[in-house]
């Protein structure tokens, strides 16, 4: 199937995309949160087991919005919102963004893994090994035993490749090559945001190893 005949996919339809980082390294708060809200709809296409992931991410987006809405002009940029919370830890934004960032990293690594295997000519139907690897690299170390066991079930429930491709095309047949090209473009933009957040947390000493 050619690019011209491929139907719209999740990645071509999704809006808004993650913001372009400003020259001084800042991220627009509303665009970032709205893009996150749109992006986590991907879990509806991954299956009901991923509801727990989507619910947790939605909760953290909501916490960040509650903080933003207290002073929209002051918190136009995500960097300023987090910086200010260091003076007022009662608004909980630091932990909310930290967990949202980790979940976004999990999702990006999983998607990139699928794209990378396709580029290498590996077209196996099973994808749970990629979800497991993504979980081990991003979230596992912050989860206690019970949550780790829950995620073992979650990652094992990842759809087969052909089913996932069809879901990402909203039930229609489409080109894998086109889909992964769109996915790569999308995740690269998201990664520019994640790099800023990672650097921000490193510079300000805001990371923690607390387990849930």
C-alpha positions as CSV (number, residue, x, y, z in Angstrom):
1,X,0.0,0.0,0.0
2,X,1.4,3.4,-1.0
3,X,1.5,6.6,1.1
4,X,-1.2,8.1,-1.2
5,X,-3.6,5.2,-0.5
6,X,-3.0,4.9,3.2
7,X,-5.9,6.2,5.4
8,X,-5.4,8.7,8.2
9,X,-3.7,7.2,11.2
10,X,-3.6,8.0,14.9
11,X,-0.3,9.9,14.4
12,X,-1.5,11.9,11.4
13,X,-4.7,12.9,13.1
14,X,-3.5,13.7,16.6
15,X,-3.8,17.3,17.6
16,X,-2.2,19.3,19.1
17,X,1.3,18.1,18.8
18,X,3.8,18.7,21.5
19,X,5.2,22.3,21.5
20,X,8.3,23.5,19.9
21,X,10.8,24.3,22.7
22,X,11.6,28.1,22.8
23,X,15.1,29.3,22.2
24,X,15.6,29.7,25.9
25,X,14.5,26.2,26.6
26,X,10.9,26.6,27.7
27,X,7.8,24.5,27.1
28,X,4.4,26.0,26.6
29,X,2.3,24.6,29.5
30,X,-1.2,24.4,27.8
31,X,0.1,23.0,24.6
32,X,2.1,20.4,26.4
33,X,-0.8,19.3,28.6
34,X,-3.3,19.3,25.7
35,X,-0.9,17.3,23.6
36,X,-0.4,14.8,26.5
37,X,-4.2,14.5,26.7
38,X,-4.4,13.7,23.0
39,X,-1.5,11.3,23.1
40,X,-2.8,9.1,25.9
41,X,-5.8,8.2,23.7
42,X,-3.3,5.7,22.2
43,X,-4.0,3.5,25.2
44,X,-7.6,3.1,24.1
45,X,-6.1,1.4,21.0
46,X,-3.8,-0.8,23.0
47,X,-6.5,-2.6,24.9
48,X,-8.4,-2.4,28.2
49,X,-5.4,-3.6,30.3
50,X,-3.8,-0.3,29.6
51,X,-6.6,1.6,31.2
52,X,-4.6,1.8,34.4
53,X,-1.8,3.6,32.6
54,X,-4.1,6.1,30.9
55,X,-5.9,6.8,34.2
56,X,-2.7,7.5,36.0
57,X,-1.4,9.8,33.3
58,X,-4.8,11.6,33.1
59,X,-4.6,12.2,36.9
60,X,-1.2,13.8,36.6
61,X,-2.3,16.0,33.7
62,X,-5.2,17.1,35.8
63,X,-3.0,18.0,38.8
64,X,-0.8,20.1,36.5
65,X,-3.8,21.9,35.1
66,X,-5.0,22.7,38.6
67,X,-1.7,24.3,39.4
68,X,-1.6,26.2,36.1
69,X,-5.2,27.5,36.5
70,X,-4.1,29.2,39.8
71,X,-2.0,31.7,37.8
72,X,-2.2,31.1,34.0
73,X,-0.1,34.2,33.1
74,X,2.6,33.3,35.7
75,X,2.7,29.6,34.6
76,X,2.6,30.1,30.8
77,X,5.7,27.9,30.6
78,X,6.0,24.5,32.3
79,X,9.5,25.4,33.5
80,X,8.1,28.4,35.5
81,X,5.4,26.3,37.0
82,X,7.9,23.7,38.3
83,X,10.4,26.3,39.4
84,X,7.7,28.1,41.5
85,X,6.6,24.8,43.2
86,X,10.0,24.5,44.8
87,X,8.9,27.5,46.9
88,X,5.4,26.0,47.5
89,X,5.5,22.2,47.5
90,X,1.8,22.0,48.4
91,X,0.7,22.3,44.8
92,X,2.1,18.8,43.9
93,X,3.2,19.7,40.4
94,X,6.7,18.3,40.7
95,X,5.7,14.7,41.3
96,X,2.8,15.0,38.8
97,X,5.1,16.0,36.0
98,X,7.8,13.5,37.1
99,X,5.4,10.6,36.8
100,X,3.9,11.9,33.6
101,X,7.3,12.2,32.1
102,X,8.2,8.6,33.1
103,X,5.0,7.3,31.5
104,X,5.6,9.3,28.3
105,X,9.1,7.9,28.2
106,X,7.7,4.3,28.5
107,X,5.3,4.9,25.6
108,X,8.0,6.5,23.4
109,X,10.5,3.7,23.9
110,X,7.8,1.1,23.1
111,X,6.7,2.9,19.9
112,X,10.3,3.5,18.9
113,X,11.1,-0.2,19.5
114,X,8.3,-1.2,17.0
115,X,9.6,1.3,14.4
116,X,13.3,0.2,14.9
117,X,12.4,-3.5,14.5
118,X,10.5,-2.7,11.3
119,X,13.5,-0.8,9.9
120,X,15.7,-3.8,10.7
121,X,13.3,-6.1,8.8
122,X,12.0,-7.8,12.0
123,X,8.3,-8.2,11.5
124,X,7.3,-10.5,14.3
125,X,3.7,-10.4,15.5
126,X,4.5,-10.5,19.2
127,X,5.4,-7.0,20.7
128,X,5.2,-7.7,24.4
129,X,9.0,-8.0,24.6
130,X,9.2,-4.4,23.5
131,X,6.6,-3.3,26.0
132,X,8.5,-5.2,28.7
133,X,11.8,-3.6,27.8
134,X,10.2,-0.1,27.8
135,X,8.8,-0.8,31.2
136,X,12.1,-2.1,32.6
137,X,13.9,1.0,31.4
138,X,11.4,3.6,32.6
139,X,9.0,2.6,35.3
140,X,9.9,-0.7,37.0
141,X,12.4,0.7,39.4
142,X,9.8,3.1,40.8
143,X,7.2,0.4,41.4
144,X,6.8,-1.9,44.3
145,X,6.3,-5.6,43.9
146,X,2.5,-5.5,43.6
147,X,2.5,-2.8,40.9
148,X,5.3,-4.6,39.1
149,X,3.1,-7.7,38.9
150,X,0.2,-5.6,37.6
151,X,2.4,-4.3,34.8
152,X,3.5,-7.8,33.9
153,X,-0.1,-8.5,33.0
154,X,-0.4,-5.1,31.2
155,X,2.7,-5.5,29.0
156,X,1.7,-9.1,28.1
157,X,-1.6,-7.8,26.8
158,X,-0.1,-5.7,24.0
159,X,-1.9,-6.4,20.7
160,X,-0.2,-8.4,17.9
161,X,1.6,-6.2,15.4
162,X,-1.0,-6.6,12.6
163,X,-3.8,-5.9,15.1
164,X,-2.1,-2.8,16.5
165,X,-1.4,-1.4,13.0
166,X,-5.0,-1.9,12.1
167,X,-6.1,-0.2,15.4
168,X,-3.8,2.8,14.7
169,X,-5.5,3.1,11.3
170,X,-8.9,3.1,13.1
171,X,-9.9,-0.3,11.8
172,X,-8.7,0.2,8.2
173,X,-5.8,-1.3,6.3
174,X,-2.8,1.0,5.9
175,X,0.9,1.0,5.1
176,X,3.2,0.0,8.0
177,X,6.0,2.1,6.4
178,X,3.8,5.2,6.4
179,X,2.5,4.6,9.9
180,X,6.0,4.2,11.4
181,X,7.3,7.3,9.5
182,X,4.4,9.3,11.1
183,X,5.1,7.7,14.5
184,X,8.8,8.6,14.3
185,X,8.1,12.2,13.4
186,X,5.7,12.5,16.3
187,X,7.9,10.9,19.0
188,X,10.9,12.9,17.9
189,X,8.9,16.1,18.7
190,X,7.8,14.7,22.0
191,X,11.4,13.7,22.9
192,X,12.5,17.3,22.5
193,X,10.1,18.2,25.3
194,X,11.2,15.2,27.4
195,X,14.8,16.2,27.1
196,X,14.0,19.7,28.5
197,X,12.1,18.1,31.5
198,X,14.9,15.7,32.2
199,X,17.5,18.4,32.2
200,X,15.3,20.7,34.3
201,X,14.8,18.0,37.0
202,X,18.5,17.2,36.9
203,X,19.6,20.8,37.3
204,X,17.2,21.5,40.1
205,X,17.6,18.2,41.9
206,X,14.0,17.3,41.7
207,X,14.2,13.6,40.9
208,X,13.4,11.1,43.5
209,X,13.4,7.3,43.8
210,X,10.2,7.0,45.8
211,X,8.3,3.8,44.9
212,X,4.6,3.3,44.6
